Amino acid sequence: MGGPPDVGMRAVTDEESTFFRQNGWVKLEGLLPATVAGEMLAAVKDTMLGAEGGPLASLVDLPEDPDERIFDFDQWRDWHFPARDHRVEPLHSVVFSQQIGYNTRRLLGREVGVNYHADLLAVKMPEGHEASGETTWHQDWINFLFDRVGFLTFWIALDDVTPEQGSMRFLSGSHHDGPLGRRNFGDAPHVVAYYPDLLDRYELSPPLHLAPGDATVHTGLVVHSAPPNTTDRPRWALVTSYHPADTCYTGAPHHIFHESLGLEVGQPIRHPLFPTIYP
């Protein structure tokens, strides 16, 4: 049995890998053919737009019905695991492709296997919708239970995404500061409010316009945000994350890596829900 079919994803270049390690993020123009991005959008559009977007249920015990997995947050409409659990194509083939695993290892810059972590649709709804707001400054890595760095996220545009729709912004190089604490902790609404000098010490990435099939990739430690969607069009993005296969489980509580999975503290994460996709 082979893996998912080839989706036409291109390889990351040496220049892109170097930029990523220096800045903590990189834009990958034309990572996927626009036709594949269009197929992904067509596969999920009606389900996402037709959902009620109810209150968040526990991710530990998610319902099987995709219509019951779509939730509205302040910053976007969310559908967790359309590729892994519902095997929506071509999302599944993209998320579990050998090529995205290869690209992840190129970006990590070391010879290590690559494990799948999670996938979700993050659709910032049109202006005026409750799920159209700002995504405040934060780091991703500090929310998880990894014993080492290397966790990273591909953010793939399924349609044209303009700055006015809420494309992401990064504080370039801020990953070198290490973990800065969970967002919305203490009296601070977000990490920059807690560390206001970040905006002085690190350059803000330019506003990004992504075409269908373009992507950004960011490390879990780079500080990033996204402005609200001020247009009448949804912002369509597939978000899929990976971690080095030698990453060990720390035992910290988390809704994705929950106790019922039987992971062993201090040992590499080995579970069918988080398979090694490369090599």
N, C-alpha and C positions, 0 to 999 in steps of 0.2 A: 504494500500500500504506500502510495506517495503522499506528500503533503498537499496543501492547498494549491490550486492552479496558479500559474504565473499571472500577475496582475499588471505587469509592465512597469513596475517601480524601478526607477533608476538608482544607481549607486551613489552614495555620498562621496564627494571629492576630498582630496587631501586638504585643499584650502578651506572647505567647509568644516572639516574635522578640527583643524587648527583654530579657526574662528570660534567654534563651539567651546573648546576647552579654555580659550582665553576669556570669552565673554559670558559663558554660561547659557548661551542660546545661539541659534542660527536660523536664518530663513533658507528653505530649500525650494527654490523655484522649480516647478514642473516635476516634483517628486513622483507624482502619478499622472498618467494621461488624463486630460480633462474629461474624456469620455467615461473613464472609470469613476471619476468623481461624480459625474452626472448620473451614472447608474446607481451609485450609493444614495444620492439624494432622492432619486425616484423611488427607491426601495423603502425609504423611511418617512418621506414627506407627509403622506396622508395620515399615517399613524401618529406622528408627532403633532401635527396641526389639529388633528381631530380629537386629541386627548383632552380630558378635563384638567389635567395637571393638578391632581389632588395633593393632600398633605403627605409628607415623606413617611414612608413605611420603613420598617427595619430592613436593612440590607442583609441581615443574617438569615432572614426567612422571607425572601422575596416571592411574590406570586408568580406563577408560570405565565399568566396572560400578559403579553407586553403592554396592553392597554392599561393595566393596573400598575405598571412599573414607571410611569411617567409622572414626574413631580415638578412643581414649580418652586424654585428658590428665588431670592431677590434678584440674582444675577443671571439666571438662565433657566430654561426648561430642560430637564435631565431625564435621560433613559440609560440606566446602567446595564451593561453587558448585552447589548443587542448582537454583538458578534459572538461572544463566548457561549452565552446561554440560549439565545434564540437563533443563532447561526444564520442571521440575515446576510444574504449575498448581494453584492460582493464584499460587504464589510468583513465577514469572517475570513475570506481569502486574503484581504489586505492585512488584517490584524495579526494573523498567524503565518504570514508569508516568511519564507527563508530570507527574502531580500530585506525585509524590515529588521529581522534579526541580525543579518550581516551589517546593515547600516548602523544599528545600535552598537555593535561591537566596534565598528570603525570610530564612532563618536566617543565611546568610552576610552579608547586608546590603549587597551590591554587585551591580551589573549585570554578570554574568559567566555564561558557559555552565557546565553541570554535567556532569561525567563520572562514569560508573559506576566503582567501584573493585573491590568484592568482595562476595560474599554467602556466608553460612554458617548452619548450624543449630548453636546452642550449647545443648545440653541437659544441664543439671546433674542428674545421676542421683540416685536416692533415697539416703538415708543408708546408709552401709556399703559402697556401690559405690566402686570406685577412681576414678570420674569424678564424685564428689560434693563435692570439697573446695573450699576457699577459693580465690577469685581474688584474688591479692595486689595491693597498690597499684601502679599503673603509669600511664603515658601511652601512647597509641597512636601518635601522630605520629612519635615518635623511631625507630620500627622501620622507617619507610619512606624513600623516596628522593625526597622532594618538596623543591623549592626555596623553597616558601612555605607559609604557614599556610592553613587553610580546610578541610582534610580533616575530615569528620564522619561519625558513625555513628548510624543508626536502630536501635534495639533494640526489636523488636515482640513483645509477648506473644501467644502462640498459644492460651494457656489462662490460667486464673487463676494469678497468680504472687504469692506472699506473701513477706514478708521472711524467713520461716523457710526458704523454698525457695532463697534466695540472690538476691533482687533487688538491683540495683546500688546502690552508695553513691558519692557524689561529694564532693570537697572544693571547695565552691562558690567560684569565683573563682580557683582555682589555675592556670588556663590563662594568667593574666597573668604568671606567673613564667617563661614560655617553656619551652623544652626542658630537661629535668632529667636526661637520660641514660637509656640502655636499662635495663630491669628486669633483675635478677639479674646486675648487673655489679659488679666489684670484690669486696669482702667483704660487700656489702649484699644481703640477699635480695630487697628491693624498694625502690621509690623513697622511701617514707616512712622506711624504716630509714636511708637515706642522707641524707635531709633531714628529721630528726625535728621540726623547727619547723613543718613544714607543718600538722600537726594543731593547733598553737596559733594559727597565723595565718589559717586558713581554716575556715569553718563546715562541719561534716559534714551532708550532706543527710539528711532524715528517712528512716526505713524506708519503702519504697514498696510498696504493694499495687497490682498492675496487673490489670485485667480483660482478657479476650480482646479484642484490637484496640487496647488502649492501647499507648503506646510511650514510650520516652525517647529523646532525641537528645543526644549529647555531642560536643563538639569534641575533636579528637585530642590537644589539649594539657591538658585537664582531668585531674587525678589522680583515679582511680576504682578501685573494688574491688568484690567481692561476697563475702558470707559463705558458708560451706558450706550445702548443702542438708541440713537436719536433719529432713526429713519423709520419708514413704514414697511421695511422688509426684514424678515428674520435673518439673523446671523447663523449660518449653518456650519458646524464643525464636528468632526469625529475626533475624539481624544483617546489615545491609546498609549499605555505606559508599560515600561519594562524595567527589570533590575538584573544585576549580575547574578549568575547562577550560583556563585559561592556566597551570596548574601545569607546571613544566619538570622534566625527568628529570635527576637529579644523577649518575647512574651508579653509585651505591652498590649493593653486592650485595644482592639480595633474592629470596626464593623465588617471589614473584608476578611481579615485574618483572625477569625474568632476561634474560641477554645474548642468548639465542636469539631474542628478540622483535625485535631490531634497532632498539630505541629510540635516538634520538640525544641524547647528552649536551648539556644546555643548551637543548634545544628542548621545546616542549609535548608532552605524552604523547598520541600519536596511534596508536591500534592498535584493530583490531576487537574485541579482548577487553575494551577499556575505552572503550566508545563514549560520545559526548556524547548524553545523554538529554534535555537541556533547554537552550535552547528548541528 
